[in-house]
Amino acid sequence: MNTNNRFGGAAAEVSSGDVEPAVVAFADSAQAKTMLLDTALKQRLLQTYVPVNALTIDHLNTLLRDARAEVVCRGQAVCARGDCDNRHIYLLSGSVALHSGNESPRVITDGDAEAYFPLAHHQPRLEGVTAVEDCLIIRFDSDVLDSMLAWDQAANYITLDISGQRDLDEDADWMLTLLRSNLFYKVPPMNIRQILRKFKPVFAHAGEVIIRQGEIGDCCFFIKEGAVSVLRAGDEKGRSEVIAELGVGRCFGEDALVHEAPRNASIVMRDNGVLMRLEKQDFFLLLKPPAVRGVSLAEIDRELAAGAVLLDVRSLDEFECAHAKGALNMPLNILKLKSRLLDPKVRYIAYCNSGRRSSAAAYLLSEDGFDVMVLRGGFDGLPLPQRIRFLSDGAADYLAREQQLIRGVAK
């Protein structure tokens, strides 16, 4: 266990899978206890912390792999005013004080409604955060979290679309399985439909070698029907042994899409089946986001005066905290269902915090025949005074604190 943390104090750093409120499972704890705490933490993250609670379990698992829960000692800094660390920080247990330098510090305790939102969320931070007592926090990379949210929710849009198309019944299972996985979350969410179109069927027979160990790969495969054996050469004579079996819904060879390294195993069909193949060159084309029509805040004012309508595509929890006046809340993950309430004759302007979810929404809705533009860069890209004026509706106590912070910045 590391006893020196990034702030120079004696805070302990432990794996995010080893914590739950008021409890730390140390390195010598039984594995069963660690797994129990891991499940408890994931349930809390999925159910309560905003906007982490909008992630699927696959993406949450990926997010947790690179996250660390930290025990912060009483009086120690969690973050400083003015920090630009690009992190979402959540309080898991204990109490912290937020101080802006102009007003008396306000205290947040785990279980408070405000504790379910990231601490001092502005970048640069307008408030410093200090531990009032020994507490437990967790940090997430904000860009990674936002990218996963956009992919997750855009994938749900496509999932609802696929479920409603009878002509896709034969392909629905493998498509929906792929969309639920986290294999392609680095692909811009606007290209999710293109990912599905780029996979081509390959009919394979039992005993057929699909991938050979040592070869440089140029594609990956998704198992639609059948099963495969994974073999690895184990000695100098090249004899192979089966190290795994993969069935329907599993992907293999995906490392070849981003690396030039030789294949580290051979894949052989165990029985007759159908594989869906994605070429490396097609994957690279999918990494480029398509263009969406972006507008500035000044242009939004003109569009609204001409009859346009704002669409807030964030989650309901985020929307209720603060949103633009007169905006409709249509979260991206259920936007396909709610789109039936939209008027094809009306222009809509989608927005979110970063522009990722709103760009995905604008592109997908445009493909479905709606006239949709997007606030360029999201409201986080606006200067602070403009951002707070834009998000002028929502929870009264939250908006009051925001106005107080901006007054402090002006001073």
N, C-alpha and C positions, 0 to 999 in steps of 0.2 A: 504493500500500500504506500502510495506517495504521500509524504507528510508536508511537502512544500508545494503550495499551489501557485497559480499565475499571479496572485496578488502579494506573494512574499510572506504569507502567513502560514499558520499550521493547519490548513484545511485538508481534509482527506478527500481523495478522488476515487470513486468507485464506479464500476460498470453500471450503466443505466438499467440493466436487467437485474440488479441486486438490491433494488430499493423499493420501499413503499413509505408513505408518510410516517414519520417518527420512528422508522426502523431502517437499519443498515445491516445487510448481510455481508460480513467480512469474508476474506479469502478462504478461511478454514471452515466456513459453514457447509452444511450438508447440501449436496446437489439438489435434493428434493425441495428443500426450503428455498433455495435460490430460484428454482423454476416456479414455485408458488408465488414468490414476490414479483417475479417477472410478469406473470399473468395479471397480478393485481395492478401493477403499474400500467400495463398496456390498457387494461379496462378503464382506468381513471383517465388516461390520456385520450382514449377514444370517446369517452362519454362527457368529459367536462372541459378540457383545455381547448381554447379557441385560438386559431382555427385547426389545431391538430385533430380535433374530434371529427373533422370532415374527411380524414384519410381512411382508406381501406386498410385492413390488417397487413396486407403485403407491403404497402408503402410505409406503414408505420414501422414494420420490422426493419426495412431498409434504413429508415431515418434513425432508428435506435442503434444501429450498428456503429454509427459514427458519433453518437452522442454520449456524454458522460454526466452522471449526476454527481454533484459536488456538495460536501458538507462544508458549509461556511460558518466560521466561528463568530460568536457575539462580537460586535464592533468592527468586523471586517467588511471591506467594500465588496459588493457584488459587481457593480459597474460605476463608472464615474460620469458626472455631467460633462457633456461634450464628446463622449465616446462615439466612434463610428465603427462598431465591431461587427455589424451585419449579423446579429444573433437575436433570436427569440429566446428570452429568459423567462422560465416559469418557476414559481414558488411551489414546491411539493409539500414542505412542512416547515413549521416555525413562523417567525414574523420578521418583516423587514421595514425599514423606514425609507421613504422617498423624500428627498429634499432638493428644492430648486434654488435655494440661496436667498429667496425673497420672502418666503412664507414659512410658517412652522412646519416641520416634517410631518407627514401623514403616515400612519402605520397600516400595513396590510398583513393580515394573518391568514395562514392556510385555511381554506373553507370560506373565506370572504368571497363575495361575487367577483370583486376586482382581481382576486388571485387566479381566476380562471383565464385571464387575459395576460399577454406578455408584459413584463415589468418595464416601465419607462420606455415605451415602444418606439418613440421618435428617433430618427437618425439624422444629425447627431442627437444624442440623448439630451433632453432638456432637464432631466432630473438624475441625481445620483442615487444609488441604492445601497443601503448598509444593513447588515444583519442586526436586529434588535436582540435576538437570542440565537443560539446555535440553530441553523436551519439547513434545509436541503433544497437545492435548486437543480434545474436541468437546462442546458443550452442546446439550441438547434440552429444550424446554419439557415439563415432566412431565405436565401436564394434556393437552396435545395428543397426546403419545406414548400415554398411557393410553387416551384416547378412541379413537385409531386401533387400538390393540390390541383393545379391546372390540368395535369395529365389524368389524374383520378376522375375529376369531374367531367372533363371532356369525353373520357372513355365511357362514362355512364350515359352521356348524351347519345353516343353511338350505340351503346348496349340497348337503350330503349328504342332506338331507330331499328336495329336489327330484329328485336323481339316483335316488332309490329309488321315485319315484311315476310309474308308467307313463302315467297320464292327463295328465301334464304334459310329455310328450315333445315336443309341438308348440311349447311355450313355453320349454322348458328352455334353449335356446341364448341367447335374449336375456336371460332372467333371470340365468343364470350369468355372462354378460358384464357385466351391470349390477352384480352382486354383487362382481365382481373389480375394478371401478373404484373411484375414491375420490370420486365425485360427491356422495355423500350421507352422508359419515362424520360430519357434525354432527347427523344425525338419531339419536336414542337407538337403540342397537342392538336394544332390545326391539321396535322398530317395523319391523324389516326386512321381516317378512312383510306388514305393512300397506302398505309402499311398493310391493311387487309387486302387491298387490291394487288399489291406487289407479290404476295405469297402465291406461288404456283404449285399445283398438285403434282406429286411424283408417285407413281404406282410401283411398289417394291415387293419382291418375293422373298420368302423365307430363305435365310442363308446368304442373302445378297449383302455385300460389304458397301456401306454407305459412306463411311469415313475411314481413312487409314491413318494409323498413328505415324507421326513424322512428316506427313504432308503439310504444305502450306494451304490453309483453308481459304475459300472465297465465298462461303455461303453458310447459312445455318438452316436447321430443320425444326419443324413443329410436328409432333405426332398426332395425326388426325384419326387414324385407325391402325390397330396392331400394336406391336411392342418390339423393342430392340434390346440387345445385349451390349454392354460396355466392356471392352476388353483392353487390357494393358500388358505390354510385353514386360515379363518379370525377370528375365535372365539374359546372359550374353548370347544364348542360342536363339533368342527371339521368340521363345514360347510365350503364349499369352494366357492370361487367366481372366475369367469374368469377375469384374469388380462391382457391377451394378446392373440392374434391369430397369428400363424406363417404359412406361406405358402411355396411353392416350392422355393428351394434355400437357406433356412434357416437351421441353425444347432442348436441343443439343447443338453444339458447334457454334454457339453465339459469340465466343471469344474471337473467332475469325473476323467478325464484323469490325472490330476495333484494334486488333493486334495482328502482327505479321508472324508471330511465333508458330512453330510447327504444332500440328494437332497432338495432344497429349494422350490420346486413346483412340482405339478403333471402335466403330459402331457397326454392328451386324444385325440385320433383321432377324427376329426370333420366329416370326410367322409372316404371312402375307399382310400387307397393309398399305396405307396411304400416308405419305408425308407431305407437308406443305413447306416449300423451299423459298428462302429469301436470299437473293444475290447481294454480295457486298456492295457493288456499285449502286444498286437500287437503295440500299440502306443509307449510303452517303448522300444521295440526292434528297432523301427524306429529312436529313438534318437541317436543311435550309428552310426557314419558315416562309410560307407564302405571304404575299402582301395583303394588308388590310387597310381600310381607309381610316386614317387617324386625324383627329382634330385637336386644336389647342383649347384652353379654357375660354379664351376670348371668342373663338369660333363657336363653341358650345352655346354661349349666350345668344349669339345670332340665330343658331339653329333652333333653340328653344323658343325664341320670339316668333319663329316661322312655323311653329307647331310640332317640333320634334319632342320626343319623350325620352327621359333618362332611364336606363336599365342598370340596376345594381345587381351584379351576378355573383356577389359574395354570399356566404352562408347567412342564414337568418340571424344567428348570434352576432356576427359582425355588423350586419345591417342595423339591428336594433341598438347597437352601441352608438353608431353615428353614420349618417348617410346624407346624400344631397337632398335638398328639399324637393318634394314632388316626385322623387324617383320610385320606380316600381322595383320590388325585390323579386328577382327571378334567379335563384341560385343555379349555377351552371350545371350541377349534377341532376337537377330536375327540369332543366330548361326545355328539354324536348317535350315533356308533358305540358308545361305551361305555355309553350309557344302557340298553342291553339287559341290562346287569349289575345295574341298579338294581331294587329291589323296590317296586312301587306301594303296598304296604302300610306301608312305612317312611317316616318323616319325615326329610328331609334338610335340612341347613343349609349353604348355599353361602357361601364367603368368598373374598376376594381382597384386594389391597392397598387399593384405593380404593372398592370397592363397585360399580364399573361392570361389570366382567366377571361378577361374581357375581350382580348384579341381572339381567343379560341371561340368564345360565344359569338362574336361578330362574324367570324369566318363561317362557322357552322350554320348560323341562321341565314347568312347570305346565300350559302349553297342551297338552302331550303326555300329560297325565294323572298326573303325579307330584306328590307333596306336598313342596314345597320352600319354605324360608324363606331369608333372607339376613342376614348380619351387617351391621347398619346402618352405612353409612359406611366399611366395610372396616376392616382392622386398623390402617391408618395413622391412622384417626380415634380410636384408643384412646390414653389417656395412656401414655407410654413404658414405665413399669414393667409395666402390664397387657399392652401389646403384646408385650414380650419374654417375659413369662410365657405368653402365648397361643401364641407361636411357639416352643414348647419342645422341638421335635424337629428333627433335620436334621444338617448337617455339624458335627462336634464343634468344629473350630477356629473356625468362624463363631459358634457359640453361645457359646463361651468369650469371644470378643471382645465380643459383645453384653453379656454379664454384666459384663465388666470396664468397659464404657462406662457401664452403669447405676450401677455402684458409684461411678464418678467423678461422675456427676450427683448422687447422694445426698450426696456429700461437699460 
